[in-house]
Amino acid sequence: MISEGLRKHAFWLYGVIVGLALKQSLEIVVGHLISPPHDSYRDAFIETERLGVFVLTTIQFYLGSVWFFDKYHDNPARPYNNTNFAVDFLFGLLHFLFFFAWAMSIDTHYGHLRLFPVLMLLILMYDSLWCWACKGLDSYKEVRTWSWVNFGVVITAVAVYAVTLFAVTVITGHPISTHHRIGEGVAILPIIGVGIADIVGMITGKQLIADWVLDRFGGYSNPSLTDPPSESS
């Protein structure tokens, strides 16, 4: 069990990074809504949608990190002996630094248009790397389950993006490269849906998506934070 002081300051650092990332994203979008670049609101909708999915996903992962550290590193009622705070903390720190870069890519006027969705997919797939790093630890099955969930979300979003581009191209007859904003706007929707479901699950204690993955493919058992660990934990 780590000291309360160390855990407190670790999450203080997480909170600072998340706060700066949220500030950056709001400054970009609200600034463009108040004073649009080139006097055009052409990208107002896509930037607002990007802001929405960014804020939602940031809250989802930040609350998830709090829940995870409470369960595996600060829970006397359910102690885990085979954990590694340094690995979990460093992977979480790097993850939230990616969020700050992601916030900066919301801007569609001065940045690369496709950088935002690329960073979004990398952030969702990041748990796969963390899963590899914590193999053999008590938290492995839980991290693996959520890496599968996020992988499924990525596959769904990419499929929706491709189908949308194809459909709009067929309907309009315009080159496929001109419909990126429409494809991105529709592909974001399943990510928003899973994010909302995950946040609700953390609040209510009913992780429907993770439990569905568990039933189909195996994974963590989703016990309460106060139940004693089983022999297989």
Rosetta constraint file for C-alpha pairs under 8 A:
AtomPair CA 1 CA 73 HARMONIC 5.93 0.50
AtomPair CA 1 CA 74 HARMONIC 6.49 0.50
AtomPair CA 2 CA 6 HARMONIC 6.86 0.50
AtomPair CA 2 CA 7 HARMONIC 6.90 0.50
AtomPair CA 2 CA 73 HARMONIC 6.67 0.50
AtomPair CA 2 CA 74 HARMONIC 7.25 0.50
AtomPair CA 2 CA 85 HARMONIC 7.72 0.50
AtomPair CA 3 CA 7 HARMONIC 6.44 0.50
AtomPair CA 4 CA 8 HARMONIC 6.00 0.50
AtomPair CA 5 CA 9 HARMONIC 6.26 0.50
AtomPair CA 6 CA 10 HARMONIC 6.08 0.50
AtomPair CA 7 CA 11 HARMONIC 6.31 0.50
AtomPair CA 8 CA 12 HARMONIC 6.18 0.50
AtomPair CA 9 CA 13 HARMONIC 6.30 0.50
AtomPair CA 10 CA 14 HARMONIC 6.51 0.50
AtomPair CA 10 CA 89 HARMONIC 7.51 0.50
AtomPair CA 11 CA 15 HARMONIC 5.93 0.50
AtomPair CA 12 CA 16 HARMONIC 6.21 0.50
AtomPair CA 13 CA 17 HARMONIC 6.42 0.50
AtomPair CA 14 CA 18 HARMONIC 6.18 0.50
AtomPair CA 14 CA 93 HARMONIC 6.62 0.50
AtomPair CA 14 CA 96 HARMONIC 7.05 0.50
AtomPair CA 15 CA 19 HARMONIC 5.90 0.50
AtomPair CA 16 CA 20 HARMONIC 6.15 0.50
AtomPair CA 17 CA 21 HARMONIC 6.14 0.50
AtomPair CA 17 CA 96 HARMONIC 6.64 0.50
AtomPair CA 17 CA 97 HARMONIC 6.88 0.50
AtomPair CA 17 CA 100 HARMONIC 7.04 0.50
AtomPair CA 18 CA 22 HARMONIC 6.18 0.50
AtomPair CA 18 CA 58 HARMONIC 7.31 0.50
AtomPair CA 18 CA 62 HARMONIC 7.86 0.50
AtomPair CA 18 CA 96 HARMONIC 6.71 0.50
AtomPair CA 18 CA 99 HARMONIC 7.51 0.50
AtomPair CA 18 CA 100 HARMONIC 7.26 0.50
AtomPair CA 19 CA 23 HARMONIC 6.12 0.50
AtomPair CA 20 CA 24 HARMONIC 6.10 0.50
AtomPair CA 20 CA 100 HARMONIC 7.26 0.50
AtomPair CA 21 CA 25 HARMONIC 6.29 0.50
AtomPair CA 21 CA 99 HARMONIC 6.60 0.50
AtomPair CA 21 CA 100 HARMONIC 4.54 0.50
AtomPair CA 21 CA 101 HARMONIC 7.89 0.50
AtomPair CA 21 CA 103 HARMONIC 5.73 0.50
AtomPair CA 21 CA 104 HARMONIC 7.98 0.50
AtomPair CA 22 CA 26 HARMONIC 6.17 0.50
AtomPair CA 22 CA 55 HARMONIC 6.87 0.50
AtomPair CA 22 CA 103 HARMONIC 7.15 0.50
AtomPair CA 23 CA 27 HARMONIC 6.10 0.50
AtomPair CA 24 CA 28 HARMONIC 6.37 0.50
AtomPair CA 24 CA 100 HARMONIC 7.88 0.50
AtomPair CA 24 CA 103 HARMONIC 6.21 0.50
AtomPair CA 24 CA 104 HARMONIC 6.62 0.50
AtomPair CA 25 CA 29 HARMONIC 6.38 0.50
AtomPair CA 25 CA 51 HARMONIC 6.49 0.50
AtomPair CA 25 CA 103 HARMONIC 4.99 0.50
AtomPair CA 25 CA 104 HARMONIC 6.59 0.50
AtomPair CA 25 CA 106 HARMONIC 6.83 0.50
AtomPair CA 26 CA 30 HARMONIC 5.65 0.50
AtomPair CA 26 CA 31 HARMONIC 7.73 0.50
AtomPair CA 26 CA 51 HARMONIC 7.35 0.50
AtomPair CA 27 CA 31 HARMONIC 5.47 0.50
AtomPair CA 28 CA 32 HARMONIC 6.22 0.50
AtomPair CA 28 CA 104 HARMONIC 7.98 0.50
AtomPair CA 28 CA 106 HARMONIC 7.41 0.50
AtomPair CA 28 CA 107 HARMONIC 6.41 0.50
AtomPair CA 29 CA 33 HARMONIC 6.23 0.50
AtomPair CA 29 CA 44 HARMONIC 7.84 0.50
AtomPair CA 29 CA 47 HARMONIC 6.23 0.50
AtomPair CA 29 CA 48 HARMONIC 6.48 0.50
AtomPair CA 29 CA 51 HARMONIC 7.09 0.50
AtomPair CA 29 CA 106 HARMONIC 7.82 0.50
AtomPair CA 29 CA 107 HARMONIC 7.46 0.50
AtomPair CA 30 CA 34 HARMONIC 6.18 0.50
AtomPair CA 31 CA 35 HARMONIC 5.91 0.50
AtomPair CA 31 CA 36 HARMONIC 7.34 0.50
AtomPair CA 32 CA 36 HARMONIC 4.31 0.50
AtomPair CA 32 CA 37 HARMONIC 6.46 0.50
AtomPair CA 32 CA 44 HARMONIC 7.47 0.50
AtomPair CA 33 CA 41 HARMONIC 7.46 0.50
AtomPair CA 33 CA 44 HARMONIC 6.73 0.50
AtomPair CA 35 CA 39 HARMONIC 7.39 0.50
AtomPair CA 36 CA 40 HARMONIC 5.65 0.50
AtomPair CA 36 CA 41 HARMONIC 6.07 0.50
AtomPair CA 37 CA 109 HARMONIC 7.25 0.50
AtomPair CA 43 CA 47 HARMONIC 6.12 0.50
AtomPair CA 43 CA 108 HARMONIC 6.93 0.50
AtomPair CA 44 CA 48 HARMONIC 6.06 0.50
AtomPair CA 45 CA 49 HARMONIC 6.15 0.50
AtomPair CA 46 CA 50 HARMONIC 6.03 0.50
AtomPair CA 46 CA 181 HARMONIC 6.83 0.50
AtomPair CA 46 CA 185 HARMONIC 6.54 0.50
AtomPair CA 47 CA 51 HARMONIC 6.09 0.50
AtomPair CA 47 CA 106 HARMONIC 6.24 0.50
AtomPair CA 47 CA 107 HARMONIC 6.87 0.50
AtomPair CA 47 CA 108 HARMONIC 7.03 0.50
AtomPair CA 48 CA 52 HARMONIC 6.25 0.50
AtomPair CA 49 CA 53 HARMONIC 6.35 0.50
AtomPair CA 49 CA 185 HARMONIC 7.15 0.50
AtomPair CA 50 CA 54 HARMONIC 5.96 0.50
AtomPair CA 50 CA 106 HARMONIC 6.26 0.50
AtomPair CA 51 CA 55 HARMONIC 6.05 0.50
AtomPair CA 51 CA 106 HARMONIC 7.08 0.50
AtomPair CA 52 CA 56 HARMONIC 6.11 0.50
AtomPair CA 53 CA 57 HARMONIC 5.90 0.50
AtomPair CA 53 CA 188 HARMONIC 7.19 0.50
AtomPair CA 53 CA 191 HARMONIC 7.50 0.50
AtomPair CA 53 CA 192 HARMONIC 5.93 0.50
AtomPair CA 54 CA 58 HARMONIC 5.97 0.50
AtomPair CA 54 CA 102 HARMONIC 8.00 0.50
AtomPair CA 54 CA 103 HARMONIC 7.19 0.50
AtomPair CA 55 CA 59 HARMONIC 6.17 0.50
AtomPair CA 56 CA 60 HARMONIC 6.10 0.50
AtomPair CA 56 CA 192 HARMONIC 7.16 0.50
AtomPair CA 56 CA 195 HARMONIC 6.55 0.50
AtomPair CA 56 CA 196 HARMONIC 7.45 0.50
AtomPair CA 57 CA 61 HARMONIC 6.14 0.50
AtomPair CA 57 CA 192 HARMONIC 7.66 0.50
AtomPair CA 57 CA 195 HARMONIC 6.07 0.50
AtomPair CA 58 CA 62 HARMONIC 6.00 0.50
AtomPair CA 58 CA 99 HARMONIC 7.30 0.50
AtomPair CA 59 CA 63 HARMONIC 5.96 0.50
AtomPair CA 60 CA 64 HARMONIC 6.00 0.50
AtomPair CA 60 CA 195 HARMONIC 6.15 0.50
AtomPair CA 60 CA 196 HARMONIC 7.87 0.50
AtomPair CA 60 CA 198 HARMONIC 6.91 0.50
AtomPair CA 60 CA 199 HARMONIC 5.72 0.50
AtomPair CA 61 CA 65 HARMONIC 6.07 0.50
AtomPair CA 62 CA 66 HARMONIC 6.43 0.50
AtomPair CA 63 CA 67 HARMONIC 6.20 0.50
AtomPair CA 63 CA 199 HARMONIC 7.72 0.50
AtomPair CA 63 CA 202 HARMONIC 7.93 0.50
AtomPair CA 64 CA 68 HARMONIC 6.01 0.50
AtomPair CA 64 CA 202 HARMONIC 7.56 0.50
AtomPair CA 65 CA 69 HARMONIC 6.09 0.50
AtomPair CA 65 CA 92 HARMONIC 7.58 0.50
AtomPair CA 66 CA 70 HARMONIC 6.03 0.50
AtomPair CA 67 CA 71 HARMONIC 6.18 0.50
AtomPair CA 67 CA 202 HARMONIC 7.76 0.50
AtomPair CA 68 CA 72 HARMONIC 6.18 0.50
AtomPair CA 68 CA 73 HARMONIC 7.99 0.50
AtomPair CA 69 CA 73 HARMONIC 5.10 0.50
AtomPair CA 69 CA 74 HARMONIC 6.41 0.50
AtomPair CA 70 CA 74 HARMONIC 4.76 0.50
AtomPair CA 70 CA 75 HARMONIC 5.92 0.50
AtomPair CA 71 CA 75 HARMONIC 5.62 0.50
AtomPair CA 71 CA 78 HARMONIC 7.62 0.50
AtomPair CA 71 CA 225 HARMONIC 5.82 0.50
AtomPair CA 72 CA 79 HARMONIC 7.23 0.50
AtomPair CA 72 CA 80 HARMONIC 6.14 0.50
AtomPair CA 72 CA 83 HARMONIC 7.13 0.50
AtomPair CA 72 CA 139 HARMONIC 7.17 0.50
AtomPair CA 73 CA 79 HARMONIC 7.89 0.50
AtomPair CA 73 CA 80 HARMONIC 7.57 0.50
AtomPair CA 73 CA 83 HARMONIC 7.59 0.50
AtomPair CA 73 CA 85 HARMONIC 7.01 0.50
AtomPair CA 75 CA 79 HARMONIC 5.96 0.50
AtomPair CA 75 CA 225 HARMONIC 7.36 0.50
AtomPair CA 75 CA 226 HARMONIC 7.77 0.50
AtomPair CA 77 CA 225 HARMONIC 7.68 0.50
AtomPair CA 77 CA 226 HARMONIC 5.39 0.50
AtomPair CA 77 CA 227 HARMONIC 7.29 0.50
AtomPair CA 77 CA 228 HARMONIC 6.94 0.50
AtomPair CA 78 CA 225 HARMONIC 6.53 0.50
AtomPair CA 78 CA 226 HARMONIC 5.57 0.50
AtomPair CA 78 CA 227 HARMONIC 6.12 0.50
AtomPair CA 78 CA 228 HARMONIC 4.99 0.50
AtomPair CA 78 CA 229 HARMONIC 6.12 0.50
AtomPair CA 79 CA 228 HARMONIC 7.61 0.50
AtomPair CA 79 CA 229 HARMONIC 7.34 0.50
AtomPair CA 80 CA 138 HARMONIC 6.82 0.50
AtomPair CA 80 CA 229 HARMONIC 7.40 0.50
AtomPair CA 80 CA 233 HARMONIC 7.98 0.50
AtomPair CA 81 CA 138 HARMONIC 7.75 0.50
AtomPair CA 82 CA 137 HARMONIC 5.40 0.50
AtomPair CA 82 CA 138 HARMONIC 5.53 0.50
AtomPair CA 83 CA 137 HARMONIC 5.54 0.50
AtomPair CA 83 CA 138 HARMONIC 6.04 0.50
AtomPair CA 83 CA 139 HARMONIC 7.11 0.50
AtomPair CA 84 CA 88 HARMONIC 6.46 0.50
AtomPair CA 84 CA 134 HARMONIC 7.99 0.50
AtomPair CA 84 CA 137 HARMONIC 7.56 0.50
AtomPair CA 85 CA 89 HARMONIC 5.87 0.50
AtomPair CA 86 CA 90 HARMONIC 6.00 0.50
AtomPair CA 87 CA 91 HARMONIC 6.11 0.50
AtomPair CA 87 CA 133 HARMONIC 7.45 0.50
AtomPair CA 87 CA 134 HARMONIC 7.39 0.50
AtomPair CA 88 CA 92 HARMONIC 6.06 0.50
AtomPair CA 88 CA 130 HARMONIC 7.93 0.50
AtomPair CA 88 CA 134 HARMONIC 7.91 0.50
AtomPair CA 89 CA 93 HARMONIC 6.04 0.50
AtomPair CA 90 CA 94 HARMONIC 6.23 0.50
AtomPair CA 91 CA 95 HARMONIC 6.10 0.50
AtomPair CA 91 CA 130 HARMONIC 6.49 0.50
AtomPair CA 92 CA 96 HARMONIC 6.30 0.50
AtomPair CA 93 CA 97 HARMONIC 6.36 0.50
AtomPair CA 94 CA 98 HARMONIC 6.47 0.50
AtomPair CA 95 CA 99 HARMONIC 6.69 0.50
AtomPair CA 95 CA 123 HARMONIC 7.04 0.50
AtomPair CA 95 CA 126 HARMONIC 7.27 0.50
AtomPair CA 96 CA 100 HARMONIC 6.62 0.50
AtomPair CA 97 CA 101 HARMONIC 6.64 0.50
AtomPair CA 98 CA 102 HARMONIC 6.08 0.50
AtomPair CA 98 CA 119 HARMONIC 7.67 0.50
AtomPair CA 98 CA 123 HARMONIC 6.94 0.50
AtomPair CA 99 CA 103 HARMONIC 6.17 0.50
AtomPair CA 99 CA 123 HARMONIC 7.50 0.50
AtomPair CA 100 CA 104 HARMONIC 6.66 0.50
AtomPair CA 101 CA 105 HARMONIC 6.61 0.50
AtomPair CA 102 CA 106 HARMONIC 6.97 0.50
AtomPair CA 102 CA 116 HARMONIC 6.21 0.50
AtomPair CA 102 CA 119 HARMONIC 5.89 0.50
AtomPair CA 102 CA 120 HARMONIC 7.00 0.50
AtomPair CA 105 CA 111 HARMONIC 6.36 0.50
AtomPair CA 105 CA 112 HARMONIC 7.44 0.50
AtomPair CA 105 CA 115 HARMONIC 6.11 0.50
AtomPair CA 105 CA 116 HARMONIC 5.07 0.50
AtomPair CA 106 CA 116 HARMONIC 5.99 0.50
AtomPair CA 107 CA 111 HARMONIC 5.89 0.50
AtomPair CA 107 CA 113 HARMONIC 7.99 0.50
AtomPair CA 108 CA 112 HARMONIC 6.99 0.50
AtomPair CA 108 CA 113 HARMONIC 5.56 0.50
AtomPair CA 111 CA 115 HARMONIC 7.72 0.50
AtomPair CA 112 CA 116 HARMONIC 7.96 0.50
AtomPair CA 114 CA 118 HARMONIC 6.41 0.50
AtomPair CA 115 CA 119 HARMONIC 6.13 0.50
AtomPair CA 116 CA 120 HARMONIC 6.13 0.50
AtomPair CA 117 CA 121 HARMONIC 6.21 0.50
AtomPair CA 117 CA 184 HARMONIC 7.39 0.50
AtomPair CA 118 CA 122 HARMONIC 6.31 0.50
AtomPair CA 119 CA 123 HARMONIC 6.09 0.50
AtomPair CA 120 CA 124 HARMONIC 6.34 0.50
AtomPair CA 121 CA 125 HARMONIC 6.13 0.50
AtomPair CA 121 CA 154 HARMONIC 6.32 0.50
AtomPair CA 122 CA 126 HARMONIC 5.95 0.50
AtomPair CA 123 CA 127 HARMONIC 7.94 0.50
AtomPair CA 124 CA 150 HARMONIC 5.55 0.50
AtomPair CA 124 CA 151 HARMONIC 7.21 0.50
AtomPair CA 124 CA 154 HARMONIC 7.07 0.50
AtomPair CA 125 CA 129 HARMONIC 7.74 0.50
AtomPair CA 125 CA 147 HARMONIC 6.89 0.50
AtomPair CA 125 CA 150 HARMONIC 6.35 0.50
AtomPair CA 125 CA 151 HARMONIC 6.18 0.50
AtomPair CA 125 CA 154 HARMONIC 7.63 0.50
AtomPair CA 126 CA 130 HARMONIC 6.65 0.50
AtomPair CA 126 CA 147 HARMONIC 7.86 0.50
AtomPair CA 127 CA 131 HARMONIC 5.85 0.50
AtomPair CA 127 CA 143 HARMONIC 6.90 0.50
AtomPair CA 127 CA 144 HARMONIC 7.72 0.50
AtomPair CA 127 CA 146 HARMONIC 7.26 0.50
AtomPair CA 127 CA 147 HARMONIC 5.00 0.50
AtomPair CA 127 CA 150 HARMONIC 7.85 0.50
AtomPair CA 128 CA 132 HARMONIC 6.44 0.50
AtomPair CA 128 CA 144 HARMONIC 7.23 0.50
AtomPair CA 128 CA 147 HARMONIC 5.26 0.50
AtomPair CA 129 CA 133 HARMONIC 6.44 0.50
AtomPair CA 130 CA 134 HARMONIC 6.30 0.50
AtomPair CA 130 CA 143 HARMONIC 7.50 0.50
AtomPair CA 131 CA 135 HARMONIC 6.25 0.50
AtomPair CA 131 CA 140 HARMONIC 6.25 0.50
AtomPair CA 131 CA 143 HARMONIC 5.57 0.50
AtomPair CA 131 CA 144 HARMONIC 5.57 0.50
AtomPair CA 131 CA 147 HARMONIC 7.18 0.50
AtomPair CA 134 CA 139 HARMONIC 7.10 0.50
AtomPair CA 134 CA 140 HARMONIC 5.62 0.50
AtomPair CA 135 CA 140 HARMONIC 5.36 0.50
AtomPair CA 136 CA 140 HARMONIC 6.39 0.50
AtomPair CA 138 CA 233 HARMONIC 5.82 0.50
AtomPair CA 139 CA 143 HARMONIC 6.25 0.50
AtomPair CA 140 CA 144 HARMONIC 5.98 0.50
AtomPair CA 141 CA 145 HARMONIC 6.14 0.50
AtomPair CA 141 CA 219 HARMONIC 5.20 0.50
AtomPair CA 141 CA 220 HARMONIC 4.90 0.50
AtomPair CA 142 CA 146 HARMONIC 6.52 0.50
AtomPair CA 142 CA 219 HARMONIC 6.37 0.50
AtomPair CA 142 CA 220 HARMONIC 4.78 0.50
AtomPair CA 142 CA 222 HARMONIC 7.98 0.50
AtomPair CA 143 CA 147 HARMONIC 6.10 0.50
AtomPair CA 144 CA 148 HARMONIC 6.26 0.50
AtomPair CA 144 CA 219 HARMONIC 6.88 0.50
AtomPair CA 145 CA 149 HARMONIC 6.36 0.50
AtomPair CA 145 CA 210 HARMONIC 6.64 0.50
AtomPair CA 145 CA 213 HARMONIC 6.98 0.50
AtomPair CA 145 CA 214 HARMONIC 7.02 0.50
AtomPair CA 145 CA 218 HARMONIC 7.78 0.50
AtomPair CA 145 CA 219 HARMONIC 5.25 0.50
AtomPair CA 145 CA 220 HARMONIC 6.63 0.50
AtomPair CA 146 CA 150 HARMONIC 6.08 0.50
AtomPair CA 146 CA 210 HARMONIC 6.78 0.50
AtomPair CA 147 CA 151 HARMONIC 6.01 0.50
AtomPair CA 148 CA 152 HARMONIC 6.15 0.50
AtomPair CA 148 CA 213 HARMONIC 7.72 0.50
AtomPair CA 149 CA 153 HARMONIC 6.33 0.50
AtomPair CA 149 CA 209 HARMONIC 7.51 0.50
AtomPair CA 149 CA 210 HARMONIC 6.86 0.50
AtomPair CA 149 CA 213 HARMONIC 7.06 0.50
AtomPair CA 150 CA 154 HARMONIC 6.19 0.50
AtomPair CA 151 CA 155 HARMONIC 6.26 0.50
AtomPair CA 152 CA 156 HARMONIC 6.12 0.50
AtomPair CA 153 CA 157 HARMONIC 6.06 0.50
AtomPair CA 153 CA 190 HARMONIC 7.00 0.50
AtomPair CA 153 CA 191 HARMONIC 6.39 0.50
AtomPair CA 153 CA 194 HARMONIC 7.67 0.50
AtomPair CA 154 CA 158 HARMONIC 6.11 0.50
AtomPair CA 155 CA 159 HARMONIC 6.12 0.50
AtomPair CA 156 CA 160 HARMONIC 6.10 0.50
AtomPair CA 156 CA 190 HARMONIC 7.32 0.50
AtomPair CA 157 CA 161 HARMONIC 6.06 0.50
AtomPair CA 157 CA 187 HARMONIC 4.79 0.50
AtomPair CA 157 CA 188 HARMONIC 6.68 0.50
AtomPair CA 157 CA 190 HARMONIC 6.46 0.50
AtomPair CA 157 CA 191 HARMONIC 7.13 0.50
AtomPair CA 158 CA 162 HARMONIC 6.19 0.50
AtomPair CA 158 CA 187 HARMONIC 6.85 0.50
AtomPair CA 159 CA 163 HARMONIC 6.13 0.50
AtomPair CA 160 CA 164 HARMONIC 5.96 0.50
AtomPair CA 160 CA 183 HARMONIC 7.65 0.50
AtomPair CA 160 CA 186 HARMONIC 7.08 0.50
AtomPair CA 160 CA 187 HARMONIC 5.29 0.50
AtomPair CA 161 CA 165 HARMONIC 6.18 0.50
AtomPair CA 161 CA 183 HARMONIC 4.78 0.50
AtomPair CA 161 CA 184 HARMONIC 6.19 0.50
AtomPair CA 161 CA 186 HARMONIC 6.79 0.50
AtomPair CA 161 CA 187 HARMONIC 4.97 0.50
AtomPair CA 162 CA 166 HARMONIC 6.21 0.50
AtomPair CA 162 CA 183 HARMONIC 7.24 0.50
AtomPair CA 163 CA 167 HARMONIC 6.03 0.50
AtomPair CA 164 CA 168 HARMONIC 6.02 0.50
AtomPair CA 164 CA 182 HARMONIC 7.56 0.50
AtomPair CA 164 CA 183 HARMONIC 5.39 0.50
AtomPair CA 164 CA 186 HARMONIC 7.33 0.50
AtomPair CA 165 CA 169 HARMONIC 6.01 0.50
AtomPair CA 165 CA 176 HARMONIC 6.33 0.50
AtomPair CA 165 CA 179 HARMONIC 6.23 0.50
AtomPair CA 165 CA 180 HARMONIC 7.19 0.50
AtomPair CA 165 CA 182 HARMONIC 7.54 0.50
AtomPair CA 165 CA 183 HARMONIC 5.49 0.50
AtomPair CA 166 CA 170 HARMONIC 6.18 0.50
AtomPair CA 166 CA 176 HARMONIC 7.20 0.50
AtomPair CA 167 CA 171 HARMONIC 6.17 0.50
AtomPair CA 168 CA 172 HARMONIC 5.93 0.50
AtomPair CA 168 CA 173 HARMONIC 7.87 0.50
AtomPair CA 168 CA 179 HARMONIC 7.27 0.50
AtomPair CA 169 CA 173 HARMONIC 5.24 0.50
AtomPair CA 169 CA 174 HARMONIC 5.63 0.50
AtomPair CA 169 CA 175 HARMONIC 6.44 0.50
AtomPair CA 169 CA 176 HARMONIC 5.52 0.50
AtomPair CA 169 CA 179 HARMONIC 7.50 0.50
AtomPair CA 170 CA 174 HARMONIC 7.86 0.50
AtomPair CA 174 CA 178 HARMONIC 7.08 0.50
AtomPair CA 175 CA 179 HARMONIC 7.73 0.50
AtomPair CA 176 CA 180 HARMONIC 7.67 0.50
AtomPair CA 179 CA 183 HARMONIC 6.28 0.50
AtomPair CA 180 CA 184 HARMONIC 6.04 0.50
AtomPair CA 181 CA 185 HARMONIC 6.01 0.50
AtomPair CA 182 CA 186 HARMONIC 6.36 0.50
AtomPair CA 183 CA 187 HARMONIC 6.06 0.50
AtomPair CA 184 CA 188 HARMONIC 6.11 0.50
AtomPair CA 185 CA 189 HARMONIC 7.25 0.50
AtomPair CA 187 CA 191 HARMONIC 7.62 0.50
AtomPair CA 188 CA 192 HARMONIC 6.36 0.50
AtomPair CA 189 CA 193 HARMONIC 6.23 0.50
AtomPair CA 190 CA 194 HARMONIC 6.22 0.50
AtomPair CA 191 CA 195 HARMONIC 6.09 0.50
AtomPair CA 192 CA 196 HARMONIC 6.20 0.50
AtomPair CA 193 CA 197 HARMONIC 6.27 0.50
AtomPair CA 194 CA 198 HARMONIC 6.03 0.50
AtomPair CA 194 CA 209 HARMONIC 7.97 0.50
AtomPair CA 195 CA 199 HARMONIC 6.25 0.50
AtomPair CA 196 CA 200 HARMONIC 6.16 0.50
AtomPair CA 197 CA 201 HARMONIC 6.00 0.50
AtomPair CA 197 CA 207 HARMONIC 7.89 0.50
AtomPair CA 197 CA 208 HARMONIC 7.80 0.50
AtomPair CA 197 CA 209 HARMONIC 7.58 0.50
AtomPair CA 198 CA 202 HARMONIC 6.23 0.50
AtomPair CA 198 CA 207 HARMONIC 6.67 0.50
AtomPair CA 198 CA 209 HARMONIC 7.53 0.50
AtomPair CA 199 CA 203 HARMONIC 6.33 0.50
AtomPair CA 200 CA 204 HARMONIC 6.04 0.50
AtomPair CA 200 CA 206 HARMONIC 7.91 0.50
AtomPair CA 201 CA 205 HARMONIC 5.32 0.50
AtomPair CA 201 CA 206 HARMONIC 4.72 0.50
AtomPair CA 201 CA 207 HARMONIC 4.48 0.50
AtomPair CA 201 CA 208 HARMONIC 6.91 0.50
AtomPair CA 202 CA 206 HARMONIC 6.97 0.50
AtomPair CA 202 CA 207 HARMONIC 6.83 0.50
AtomPair CA 205 CA 224 HARMONIC 7.96 0.50
AtomPair CA 207 CA 211 HARMONIC 5.94 0.50
AtomPair CA 208 CA 212 HARMONIC 6.04 0.50
AtomPair CA 209 CA 213 HARMONIC 6.36 0.50
AtomPair CA 210 CA 214 HARMONIC 6.13 0.50
AtomPair CA 211 CA 215 HARMONIC 6.17 0.50
AtomPair CA 211 CA 222 HARMONIC 7.48 0.50
AtomPair CA 212 CA 216 HARMONIC 6.35 0.50
AtomPair CA 213 CA 217 HARMONIC 5.77 0.50
AtomPair CA 213 CA 218 HARMONIC 6.88 0.50
AtomPair CA 213 CA 219 HARMONIC 7.49 0.50
AtomPair CA 214 CA 218 HARMONIC 4.30 0.50
AtomPair CA 214 CA 219 HARMONIC 4.89 0.50
AtomPair CA 214 CA 220 HARMONIC 6.76 0.50
AtomPair CA 214 CA 221 HARMONIC 7.53 0.50
AtomPair CA 223 CA 227 HARMONIC 6.60 0.50
AtomPair CA 229 CA 233 HARMONIC 5.88 0.50
